[in-house]
Amino acid sequence: MSEILTNIQGPEELKKLSKQEKECLASEIREEIIQTVSETGGHLASNLGVVELTIALHSVFDSPKDKFIWDVGHQCYVHKLLTGRQKEFQTLRTMGGLAGFPKGCESEHDAFDTGHSSTSISVALGMARARDLKKEDHHIIAIIGDGALTGGMAQEALNDAGDSKTKLIVILNDNTMSISKNVGGMSHFLSKLRSRKIYTGPSNYVRDQLARIPKFGDWVIKWVRRMKDSIKQLILPDMFFEDLGFTYLGPIDGHNEQELEKMLKKAKEFTTPVLIHVLTKKGQGYKPAEDNPDRFHGVSPFAIETGKGKKEKKPDYSSVFGEELVRLARRNDRIVAVTAAMRDGTGLKKFAEEFPDRFFDVGIAEQHAVALCAGMAKAGMIPIIPIYSSFYQRAYDQVIHDICIQSLPVILCVDRAGIVGNDGETHQGLLDLAFFNLVPNLTIMAPKDFVELRDMMKFAIRLKKPVVIRYPRGGEGKREFTKHDKIQWGKCELLEDGKDITIIGIGKMVERAIGVRELLLKRGIRAEVINARFLKPFEVAEMLKSMQKTKKVVTMEDGVLRGGLASNIREVIQDNGLKDIAFQGFGYPDEFIKHGSVEEIEDKYGLSEEKITKQICKKFFAKQTKKTTKKKK
């Protein structure tokens, strides 16, 4: 770590640095972030884009007294480096190390834990109102990207904040990107504001010159300001932010640290809401990220020299989904695809290129996306909408109210389901099985491999009902399945015969169940393995038959135990009065799971093949395994 950055032990030390030292510091920070993320993976482009902005924020304001609310939060690496976490920075996103998002448990400088988009203005306004009620005096600053501004929640908050007359600063970090390129009316509006930089750029210079006029300087400044406001309303009659009640400042170059400081100091003078429009470049300072900001939004470990990933790219569930969708769409012109600013991440790139008129990117607006699908389904189309599991939480009401009450044939593809690893609590996809399981009229499926994913997509289109298909991040397990029974609504699939215990898995955990069966066979225990396929409807004849034969049953799921597959089986046992059935569920407890690799997390929660096998033997076959051990001796 280089000299200036090493000596920054807290944000107060930034105030002592010269302009040249801050420029050097910005370069050092970029080097440190690139080096670390190349090893740990993480959000690279967004952090490289806010280096000067973060330095300016900490130079002008006094954290932790003044509160920074980072929207989404994935751009907080610079903030972490400047707030006493340099020595730990190389542990970023590793188990037990620094989180990739703001965490109040890490530092008092992290004013609010964030991880999802479009929440910062609401949170900041809440803090500002609490400050005013408590008669405190400090600044609240929300830092939100232009992509996050497409979210309806952000616009609801702007509406309330503008009317509040509350002292609040909103910084709009405008880099023309969310994860994919921004779309929609808000994006077009901001592009017009960017083009008018010449209008606002010279204002500080002009004000300084007018102030030098003896006696009349202040009067002239006030007169010019009134004229400027009148001209602004004439030239820009639809100044969205000012019409809402904000004082609009900008746009300003987000990579000019000194100009940023001047603008931030000016914003501090206001006692009503202010919005500062800052123009930045995603990936600034690292050419591969500048050229491909979407690919470097969230990256796995990569080679710095080339920007190429260190691991070989293999087929994953998202890409297989995308390829199959294109094949299906070629045969059925009623199929349409919708994304909430996640075209590439959810595998829709090829679909968008081949069927541009049937592809709809609505921006970071999951609620709107799902309701849009409901409208298209009602009008006779077949909408397919892949969204990450943790983001489907944001559209739960639309799934219930707009789709399932009317039983509309929308196919809800839940990507990144289960443990995703290093992004931590806000991104783990552990709740979808449980919360979707509560919704009437909804069919819920999870494939054991790529072949079954394709089959489920075809089946879902034929079913003409609301369907959830959930699949994990990454690729298949290490074992190849040779058996793929035809999918029938609600029916499970018997994969392996056995007499000693029944193992029921769903989704990626079916492959884990086969692995556990192999380990149990070495101990003389023959397990029957069932692929549940469906969480809902849950047709139990095959399962009941197996459980009554073995008298022992375990479930395996990549989600919380409460409300998912384990809960379904418990109900089956109870509803059928099977008091002689011994049961155990393997999944995740009722808690939020912190960051770490998928393998580390699974091992920690006892979900590796070895630990599941050990627990099964201990609970169900303690006497038998003792005898086997004695014989071996």
KOLKOLLUM-490324 format. One line per 3 residues: their letters; for each residue x, z, y of C-alpha. Coordinates in Angstrom, 3 decimals, always signed. Last residue first. Layout:
// KOLKOLLUM-490324
a = X:Z:Y | ...
//
This chain:
// KOLKOLLUM-490324
kkk = -10.967:+13.164:-52.773 | -13.248:+10.130:-52.818 | -15.753:+12.033:-54.977
ktt = -15.748:+14.962:-52.517 | -16.506:+12.628:-49.570 | -19.415:+11.005:-51.406
kkt = -20.874:+14.445:-52.209 | -20.606:+15.487:-48.552 | -22.251:+12.200:-47.499
qka = -25.249:+12.903:-49.730 | -25.729:+16.469:-48.503 | -25.663:+15.498:-44.791
ffk = -27.856:+12.437:-45.256 | -30.525:+12.514:-42.541 | -29.105:+14.269:-39.469
kci = -25.351:+14.150:-40.102 | -25.397:+10.713:-41.692 | -27.514:+9.289:-38.871
qkt = -25.225:+10.903:-36.265 | -22.096:+9.435:-37.840 | -23.667:+5.991:-38.061
ike = -24.729:+6.108:-34.404 | -21.234:+7.219:-33.430 | -19.513:+4.449:-35.383
esl = -21.814:+1.685:-34.214 | -21.360:+2.742:-30.585 | -24.427:+4.303:-28.949
gyk = -23.312:+7.919:-28.594 | -23.954:+8.214:-24.867 | -20.265:+8.207:-23.935
dei = -19.561:+5.331:-26.338 | -22.253:+3.172:-24.783 | -20.934:+3.984:-21.313
eev = -17.344:+3.140:-22.226 | -18.354:-0.129:-23.891 | -20.489:-1.225:-20.936
sgh = -17.605:-0.495:-18.551 | -18.075:+2.365:-16.111 | -20.570:+3.291:-13.429
kif = -23.099:+6.123:-13.507 | -26.272:+6.308:-15.624 | -29.348:+7.765:-13.928
edp = -31.082:+10.323:-16.145 | -33.853:+10.587:-18.737 | -31.625:+9.908:-21.719
ygf = -30.443:+6.518:-22.987 | -31.063:+4.976:-26.386 | -31.016:+6.016:-30.030
gqf = -34.284:+7.441:-31.357 | -34.528:+9.839:-34.289 | -37.280:+10.306:-36.850
aid = -38.095:+12.121:-40.125 | -41.425:+11.017:-41.616 | -43.334:+13.658:-43.626
klg = -45.905:+14.301:-40.906 | -47.145:+10.712:-40.956 | -50.539:+11.417:-39.337
ndq = -51.078:+7.764:-38.437 | -51.378:+8.412:-34.699 | -48.330:+10.718:-34.737
ive = -45.975:+8.359:-36.542 | -47.179:+5.359:-34.552 | -46.908:+7.324:-31.304
rin = -43.319:+8.301:-32.116 | -42.621:+4.634:-32.873 | -43.860:+3.525:-29.439
sal = -41.909:+6.270:-27.685 | -38.706:+5.175:-29.413 | -39.339:+1.561:-28.388
ggr = -39.758:+2.348:-24.691 | -41.524:+4.989:-22.616 | -38.902:+7.706:-22.838
lvg = -35.845:+6.483:-24.712 | -34.354:+4.815:-21.654 | -32.980:+1.338:-22.285
dem = -30.759:-0.646:-24.617 | -32.791:+0.211:-27.690 | -32.164:+1.528:-31.200
tvv = -34.845:+3.188:-33.320 | -34.371:+5.465:-36.341 | -36.640:+6.017:-39.311
kkt = -36.728:+8.177:-42.443 | -39.478:+8.452:-45.057 | -37.938:+5.368:-46.769
kqm = -41.102:+3.789:-48.239 | -43.611:+5.143:-45.722 | -41.303:+3.961:-42.944
skl = -41.064:+0.433:-44.369 | -44.804:-0.040:-44.792 | -45.469:+1.446:-41.374
mea = -42.981:-0.976:-39.807 | -44.539:-4.005:-41.476 | -48.043:-2.955:-40.391
vef = -46.999:-1.914:-36.857 | -48.207:-4.574:-34.420 | -46.828:-3.514:-31.033
pkl = -48.251:-5.808:-28.388 | -45.991:-5.057:-26.587 | -42.479:-3.981:-27.485
fra = -42.077:-7.251:-29.324 | -39.029:-8.513:-31.222 | -39.017:-5.358:-33.391
niv = -36.113:-6.643:-35.505 | -36.309:-4.530:-38.645 | -33.359:-3.288:-40.711
ear = -33.776:-1.474:-44.039 | -30.826:+0.808:-44.671 | -29.050:+1.276:-47.982
igr = -26.818:+4.370:-48.008 | -23.819:+4.437:-50.367 | -21.351:+5.551:-47.722
kll = -19.915:+2.045:-47.339 | -23.510:+0.857:-47.065 | -23.915:+3.091:-44.006
ler = -21.160:+1.187:-42.183 | -22.834:-2.150:-42.912 | -26.225:-0.807:-41.805
vgi = -24.677:+0.407:-38.546 | -23.426:-3.114:-37.841 | -26.846:-4.582:-38.592
are = -28.412:-2.071:-36.187 | -25.928:-3.055:-33.477 | -27.073:-6.672:-33.850
vmk = -30.637:-5.466:-33.371 | -29.461:-3.529:-30.298 | -29.196:-6.743:-28.249
gig = -32.978:-7.041:-28.192 | -34.933:-4.456:-30.176 | -33.886:-2.381:-33.147
iit = -35.752:-0.652:-35.955 | -33.644:+1.056:-38.637 | -35.521:+2.281:-41.709
idk = -33.766:+4.648:-44.114 | -33.011:+4.960:-47.838 | -34.699:+1.997:-49.546
gde = -33.338:-1.137:-47.956 | -34.158:-4.778:-47.274 | -32.540:-6.557:-44.338
lle = -33.965:-8.730:-41.526 | -37.671:-7.907:-41.454 | -39.082:-9.492:-38.289
ckg = -41.722:-7.903:-36.035 | -45.094:-9.426:-35.190 | -46.766:-8.981:-31.780
wqi = -47.570:-12.678:-31.352 | -45.912:-14.690:-34.096 | -42.366:-15.991:-33.774
kdh = -41.197:-18.113:-36.685 | -38.571:-16.253:-38.676 | -34.951:-16.591:-37.612
ktf = -32.495:-15.596:-40.340 | -28.858:-16.670:-40.198 | -27.801:-14.166:-37.546
erk = -24.195:-14.332:-36.349 | -22.332:-11.075:-35.815 | -19.993:-10.384:-32.872
geg = -22.772:-9.750:-30.362 | -24.203:-12.432:-28.100 | -23.241:-13.046:-24.512
grp = -23.178:-11.397:-21.130 | -25.815:-9.456:-19.247 | -28.760:-8.474:-21.372
yri = -32.121:-10.080:-22.171 | -35.759:-9.387:-21.321 | -38.639:-11.823:-21.832
vvp = -41.796:-10.548:-20.105 | -44.988:-12.530:-20.593 | -48.281:-12.961:-18.732
kkl = -50.497:-15.154:-20.946 | -50.637:-18.878:-21.786 | -49.062:-18.366:-25.232
ria = -47.579:-21.875:-25.477 | -45.103:-21.281:-22.622 | -44.166:-17.884:-24.030
fkm = -43.511:-19.358:-27.491 | -41.083:-21.941:-26.109 | -39.226:-19.243:-24.159
mdr = -39.263:-16.950:-27.197 | -37.714:-19.628:-29.405 | -34.924:-20.212:-26.901
lev = -34.212:-16.488:-26.693 | -34.345:-16.262:-30.498 | -31.594:-18.843:-30.847
fdk = -29.499:-17.077:-28.196 | -29.554:-13.730:-30.011 | -31.653:-10.608:-30.752
pam = -34.356:-11.627:-28.287 | -36.528:-9.190:-26.295 | -40.295:-9.580:-25.900
itl = -42.998:-7.906:-23.789 | -46.563:-9.249:-23.563 | -48.516:-7.951:-20.563
npv = -52.324:-7.645:-20.462 | -52.130:-3.926:-19.584 | -48.995:-2.519:-17.853
lnf = -47.437:+0.692:-19.180 | -44.808:-1.046:-21.313 | -43.536:-2.762:-18.137
fal = -42.312:+0.583:-16.829 | -40.604:+1.635:-20.050 | -39.012:-1.673:-21.026
dll = -37.851:-2.172:-17.426 | -36.148:+1.198:-16.941 | -32.599:+0.723:-18.200
gqh = -31.359:-2.226:-16.164 | -28.325:-0.519:-14.603 | -27.920:-1.821:-11.049
teg = -28.606:+1.163:-8.797 | -26.928:+3.630:-11.151 | -23.572:+1.899:-11.566
dng = -22.094:-1.430:-10.516 | -19.485:-1.158:-13.287 | -21.680:-1.358:-16.341
vig = -24.624:-3.685:-16.878 | -26.473:-1.359:-19.261 | -29.885:-2.656:-20.234
ard = -31.435:-5.825:-18.827 | -29.185:-8.104:-16.754 | -31.958:-10.756:-16.692
vcl = -35.672:-9.979:-17.013 | -37.526:-13.270:-17.344 | -41.131:-12.971:-16.119
ivp = -43.130:-15.896:-17.512 | -46.358:-16.235:-15.500 | -49.524:-17.176:-17.406
lsq = -52.098:-15.241:-15.352 | -53.882:-12.315:-17.008 | -56.023:-11.701:-13.904
ici = -55.114:-7.996:-13.785 | -51.669:-8.961:-15.085 | -50.473:-11.315:-12.358
dhi = -51.388:-10.216:-8.829 | -51.988:-6.498:-9.231 | -49.662:-5.452:-12.031
vqd = -46.727:-7.834:-11.587 | -47.224:-7.678:-7.801 | -47.058:-3.867:-7.883
yar = -43.815:-3.897:-9.841 | -42.040:-6.265:-7.463 | -39.200:-4.025:-6.277
qyf = -38.578:-2.647:-9.766 | -37.855:-6.239:-10.799 | -34.566:-5.806:-8.912
ssy = -33.081:-3.450:-11.534 | -33.895:-5.941:-14.290 | -32.309:-8.943:-12.590
ipi = -34.845:-11.641:-11.769 | -35.756:-14.801:-13.710 | -39.056:-16.394:-12.666
ipi = -40.848:-19.006:-14.755 | -44.016:-20.456:-13.249 | -46.321:-22.601:-15.426
mga = -48.603:-24.479:-13.004 | -52.406:-24.562:-13.048 | -53.465:-23.283:-9.631
kam = -53.710:-19.677:-10.819 | -50.164:-20.012:-12.133 | -48.961:-21.230:-8.718
gac = -50.611:-18.286:-6.980 | -49.204:-15.773:-9.438 | -45.754:-17.307:-9.049
lav = -45.964:-16.791:-5.275 | -46.936:-13.171:-5.951 | -43.742:-12.759:-7.977
ahq = -41.530:-14.364:-5.340 | -43.192:-12.492:-2.465 | -42.432:-9.163:-4.081
eai = -38.911:-10.260:-4.975 | -37.986:-11.269:-1.435 | -34.250:-11.774:-1.103
gvd = -34.589:-15.493:-0.440 | -37.551:-17.624:-1.536 | -35.649:-20.110:-3.702
ffr = -38.195:-22.545:-5.166 | -37.462:-25.229:-7.761 | -40.059:-27.829:-8.773
dpf = -39.163:-30.356:-6.035 | -35.446:-29.921:-6.757 | -35.913:-30.731:-10.461
eea = -32.499:-31.871:-11.762 | -30.309:-29.951:-9.284 | -32.474:-26.841:-9.181
fkk = -32.740:-26.786:-12.986 | -28.968:-27.119:-13.331 | -28.378:-24.171:-10.952
lgt = -31.032:-21.926:-12.481 | -28.781:-19.720:-14.622 | -29.802:-16.331:-13.219
gdr = -26.585:-15.799:-11.266 | -26.609:-19.362:-9.950 | -30.041:-19.296:-8.329
maa = -30.130:-15.629:-7.314 | -31.715:-15.676:-3.834 | -35.113:-14.516:-5.174
tva = -35.647:-17.309:-7.688 | -38.616:-19.438:-8.745 | -38.813:-22.094:-11.459
vir = -41.650:-24.558:-12.095 | -43.032:-25.873:-15.379 | -46.057:-28.161:-14.965
dnr = -43.938:-31.261:-15.634 | -43.561:-30.395:-19.308 | -41.082:-32.306:-21.497
ral = -38.176:-32.366:-19.042 | -39.076:-28.812:-18.039 | -38.479:-27.540:-21.580
rvl = -34.970:-28.985:-21.712 | -34.153:-27.628:-18.239 | -35.438:-24.194:-19.244
eeg = -33.276:-24.255:-22.368 | -30.135:-24.844:-20.298 | -31.001:-22.086:-17.824
fvs = -31.787:-19.524:-20.532 | -28.523:-20.360:-22.306 | -26.673:-19.896:-18.998
syd = -28.299:-16.514:-18.337 | -27.818:-15.286:-21.919 | -24.103:-16.001:-21.892
pkk = -21.920:-18.882:-22.983 | -18.211:-18.065:-22.674 | -15.864:-18.040:-19.686
ekk = -12.360:-17.102:-20.806 | -11.199:-13.891:-19.207 | -8.677:-13.699:-16.386
gkg = -11.030:-15.415:-13.951 | -9.612:-18.101:-11.683 | -8.808:-17.336:-8.049
tei = -5.595:-19.358:-8.383 | -2.849:-17.083:-7.072 | -4.941:-13.910:-7.205
afp = -5.681:-14.220:-10.931 | -9.122:-12.743:-11.618 | -10.895:-9.583:-12.813
svg = -14.681:-10.115:-12.860 | -16.338:-11.198:-9.645 | -19.341:-10.365:-7.476
hfr = -19.675:-12.429:-4.315 | -16.655:-14.542:-5.234 | -18.700:-17.340:-6.833
dpn = -21.103:-17.351:-3.853 | -18.257:-17.328:-1.330 | -16.607:-20.418:-2.856
dea = -14.340:-21.956:-0.181 | -13.787:-18.683:+1.702 | -13.319:-16.837:-1.593
pky = -10.657:-19.292:-2.808 | -9.076:-19.177:+0.669 | -8.607:-15.418:+1.007
gqg = -8.570:-14.286:+4.655 | -12.325:-14.290:+5.287 | -14.295:-14.259:+1.994
kkt = -17.677:-14.364:+3.734 | -17.247:-15.488:+7.332 | -18.629:-13.372:+10.131
lvh = -20.971:-13.794:+13.102 | -22.239:-10.530:+14.592 | -25.699:-10.211:+16.191
ilv = -26.007:-6.747:+17.708 | -29.527:-5.321:+17.684 | -30.338:-2.437:+20.021
ptt = -33.208:+0.069:+19.833 | -33.670:+2.344:+22.888 | -31.309:+4.874:+24.524
fek = -28.691:+2.241:+25.341 | -25.122:+3.142:+26.325 | -23.826:+3.048:+22.759
akk = -24.580:-0.687:+22.606 | -21.980:-1.337:+25.322 | -19.371:+0.509:+23.301
lmk = -20.295:-1.609:+20.281 | -19.933:-4.818:+22.302 | -16.502:-3.849:+23.604
ele = -15.343:-2.803:+20.141 | -16.498:-6.103:+18.665 | -14.562:-7.996:+21.330
qen = -11.427:-6.088:+20.318 | -11.940:-6.708:+16.605 | -12.404:-10.469:+16.876
hgd = -13.456:-11.334:+13.318 | -17.173:-10.796:+13.906 | -17.272:-13.320:+16.726
ipg = -20.303:-12.368:+18.814 | -23.910:-13.549:+18.919 | -24.679:-11.513:+20.802
lyt = -26.646:-8.546:+22.064 | -30.433:-8.303:+21.612 | -32.208:-5.299:+23.133
fgl = -34.892:-4.607:+20.571 | -38.642:-4.387:+21.234 | -40.149:-6.890:+18.794
def = -40.120:-9.594:+21.468 | -36.435:-8.893:+21.910 | -35.779:-9.483:+18.220
fmd = -37.807:-12.687:+17.922 | -36.667:-14.451:+21.056 | -39.449:-17.027:+20.885
pli = -39.439:-18.312:+24.469 | -35.709:-19.089:+24.352 | -35.099:-21.335:+27.348
lqk = -37.785:-19.904:+29.644 | -37.637:-16.363:+28.259 | -33.846:-16.453:+28.530
isd = -34.074:-17.843:+32.045 | -36.233:-14.880:+33.080 | -33.918:-12.391:+31.369
kmr = -30.901:-14.011:+33.021 | -32.582:-13.891:+36.421 | -33.200:-10.171:+35.996
rvw = -29.598:-9.660:+34.892 | -28.354:-11.732:+37.822 | -30.309:-9.513:+40.259
kiv = -28.959:-6.327:+38.620 | -25.381:-7.673:+38.768 | -25.858:-8.762:+42.409
wdg = -27.032:-5.246:+43.378 | -24.028:-3.659:+41.639 | -21.573:-5.967:+43.455
fkp = -23.155:-5.747:+46.908 | -20.887:-3.106:+48.439 | -17.629:-5.015:+47.766
ira = -17.780:-7.763:+45.084 | -15.624:-6.529:+42.190 | -18.637:-5.883:+39.965
lqd = -19.388:-9.604:+39.997 | -16.113:-10.376:+38.188 | -16.712:-7.790:+35.465
rvy = -20.297:-8.998:+34.936 | -19.133:-12.603:+34.589 | -16.546:-11.669:+31.946
nsp = -19.069:-9.652:+29.951 | -21.620:-12.460:+30.059 | -19.263:-15.283:+29.022
gty = -20.423:-15.470:+25.382 | -24.204:-15.167:+25.720 | -25.205:-18.749:+26.488
ikr = -22.234:-20.358:+24.750 | -23.285:-18.590:+21.532 | -26.448:-20.648:+21.529
srl = -25.705:-22.422:+18.236 | -25.647:-19.071:+16.447 | -29.143:-18.280:+17.754
ksl = -30.453:-21.545:+16.328 | -28.863:-20.754:+12.959 | -30.575:-17.376:+13.082
fhs = -34.008:-19.012:+13.329 | -33.264:-21.390:+10.463 | -32.232:-18.450:+8.239
mgg = -35.359:-16.527:+9.209 | -37.486:-19.558:+8.346 | -36.207:-19.888:+4.818
vnk = -32.979:-20.142:+2.857 | -29.637:-18.391:+2.652 | -26.881:-19.794:+0.472
sis = -26.584:-17.929:-2.827 | -25.459:-14.324:-2.896 | -26.761:-13.605:+0.609
mtn = -25.118:-16.167:+2.848 | -25.194:-17.501:+6.426 | -22.487:-14.951:+7.388
dnl = -24.578:-12.974:+9.870 | -23.836:-9.259:+9.902 | -26.826:-8.036:+11.916
ivi = -25.836:-4.670:+13.354 | -28.815:-2.433:+14.064 | -28.287:+0.378:+16.567
lkt = -30.913:+3.074:+17.089 | -32.055:+5.227:+20.018 | -35.819:+5.346:+19.493
ksd = -38.268:+3.316:+21.607 | -40.343:+3.197:+18.399 | -41.904:-0.249:+18.772
gad = -38.748:-2.100:+17.833 | -38.178:+0.317:+14.948 | -41.614:-0.270:+13.427
nla = -41.446:-4.072:+13.473 | -37.800:-4.078:+12.455 | -38.707:-1.829:+9.505
eqa = -41.443:-4.179:+8.293 | -38.932:-7.011:+8.687 | -36.384:-5.214:+6.534
mgg = -39.050:-4.448:+3.910 | -40.018:-8.111:+3.758 | -36.554:-9.123:+2.633
tla = -35.197:-12.113:+4.558 | -33.056:-9.679:+6.581 | -31.063:-8.953:+3.437
gdg = -29.592:-12.456:+3.620 | -28.716:-12.007:+7.301 | -26.703:-8.952:+6.364
iia = -27.529:-5.417:+7.454 | -25.408:-2.676:+9.050 | -27.633:+0.190:+10.221
iih = -26.084:+2.498:+12.839 | -27.356:+5.961:+13.709 | -25.702:+7.590:+16.731
hde = -25.506:+11.282:+17.537 | -27.266:+13.842:+19.682 | -29.504:+16.398:+17.987
kkl = -32.921:+17.504:+19.250 | -34.169:+18.249:+15.717 | -37.110:+15.902:+16.262
dra = -34.754:+13.285:+17.709 | -32.369:+13.497:+14.759 | -35.276:+13.230:+12.295
ram = -36.474:+10.108:+14.119 | -33.002:+8.611:+13.948 | -32.668:+9.448:+10.250
gla = -35.957:+7.715:+9.450 | -34.950:+4.748:+11.613 | -31.692:+4.481:+9.673
vsi = -33.497:+4.579:+6.328 | -35.963:+1.875:+7.325 | -33.188:-0.245:+8.856
sts = -31.000:+0.095:+5.757 | -33.487:-0.825:+3.012 | -33.225:-4.643:+2.880
shg = -31.204:-4.979:-0.345 | -30.492:-2.667:-3.235 | -27.474:-0.427:-3.829
tdf = -27.558:+2.366:-1.261 | -26.554:+6.034:-1.130 | -26.803:+7.396:+2.418
adh = -24.360:+8.888:+4.939 | -21.188:+7.981:+3.075 | -18.720:+9.659:+5.469
ese = -19.357:+13.008:+3.775 | -17.492:+11.563:+0.813 | -17.762:+11.003:-2.925
cgk = -21.069:+12.809:-3.610 | -22.599:+10.873:-0.713 | -22.036:+7.658:-2.642
pfg = -21.737:+4.289:-0.923 | -21.363:+1.412:-3.434 | -18.577:+0.205:-5.734
alg = -18.147:+3.732:-7.062 | -14.725:+5.366:-7.018 | -13.336:+6.520:-10.343
gmt = -14.761:+8.496:-13.290 | -15.459:+5.294:-15.210 | -14.007:+2.353:-13.296
rlt = -15.774:+0.750:-10.337 | -12.804:+1.322:-7.975 | -9.987:+3.337:-9.618
qfe = -7.447:+1.444:-7.469 | -9.073:+3.002:-4.413 | -8.328:+6.572:-5.417
kqr = -5.265:+6.976:-3.188 | -7.001:+5.177:-0.326 | -10.134:+7.336:-0.286
gtl = -9.720:+9.101:+3.068 | -12.358:+7.383:+5.182 | -10.666:+4.114:+6.159
lkh = -10.288:+2.803:+2.593 | -13.908:+3.700:+1.812 | -15.191:+1.854:+4.888
vyc = -13.193:-1.213:+3.857 | -14.813:-1.052:+0.394 | -18.342:-0.665:+1.839
qhg = -19.558:-4.285:+1.486 | -21.531:-3.603:-1.735 | -23.735:-1.189:+0.165
vdw = -27.050:-3.035:-0.150 | -27.525:-2.280:+3.571 | -24.750:+0.026:+4.774
ifk = -26.108:+2.977:+6.730 | -23.411:+4.332:+9.060 | -24.099:+7.777:+10.552
dkp = -22.393:+9.275:+13.618 | -21.223:+12.831:+12.922 | -19.383:+11.550:+9.824
sdf = -18.086:+9.394:+11.467 | -17.318:+9.232:+15.180 | -18.076:+5.803:+16.633
vsh = -15.889:+3.323:+18.505 | -12.821:+2.954:+16.268 | -14.818:+3.480:+13.055
lai = -17.170:+0.657:+13.948 | -14.323:-1.583:+15.114 | -12.413:-1.180:+11.832
tle = -15.626:-1.915:+9.919 | -16.303:-5.084:+11.913 | -12.711:-6.257:+11.559
vvg = -12.863:-5.956:+7.748 | -16.465:-7.165:+7.297 | -15.948:-10.599:+5.709
lns = -13.350:-9.511:+3.165 | -15.921:-7.046:+1.853 | -18.638:-9.666:+1.308
alh = -16.234:-12.041:-0.458 | -14.899:-9.489:-2.948 | -17.708:-7.591:-4.611
ggt = -16.180:-6.164:-7.772 | -13.647:-6.787:-10.517 | -11.186:-4.077:-11.499
esv = -7.853:-5.934:-11.475 | -8.445:-8.780:-8.981 | -10.633:-6.303:-7.090
tqi = -7.618:-4.074:-6.449 | -5.220:-6.773:-5.230 | -7.835:-8.529:-3.082
iee = -8.930:-5.221:-1.537 | -5.381:-4.097:-0.793 | -4.356:-7.441:+0.703
rie = -7.467:-7.517:+2.890 | -6.782:-3.977:+4.088 | -3.201:-4.874:+4.965
sal = -4.327:-7.886:+7.005 | -6.858:-5.779:+8.933 | -4.215:-3.117:+9.535
cek = -1.886:-5.702:+11.042 | -4.616:-6.713:+13.509 | -5.290:-3.044:+14.200
eqk = -1.618:-2.493:+14.962 | -1.616:-5.407:+17.397 | -4.622:-4.026:+19.291
slk = -2.998:-0.601:+19.495 | -3.850:+2.297:+17.170 | -4.750:+5.830:+18.268
kle = -8.520:+5.403:+17.824 | -7.938:+4.394:+14.224 | -6.690:+7.913:+13.464
epg = -10.229:+9.333:+13.792 | -11.268:+7.238:+10.798 | -9.349:+9.413:+8.314
qin = -6.077:+9.452:+6.409 | -4.792:+6.236:+7.954 | -1.007:+6.486:+7.417
tli = -1.045:+4.405:+4.241 | -2.999:+1.675:+6.053 | -0.282:+1.342:+8.691
esm = +2.588:+1.223:+6.182 | +1.464:-0.984:+3.351 | +0.000:+0.000:+0.000
//
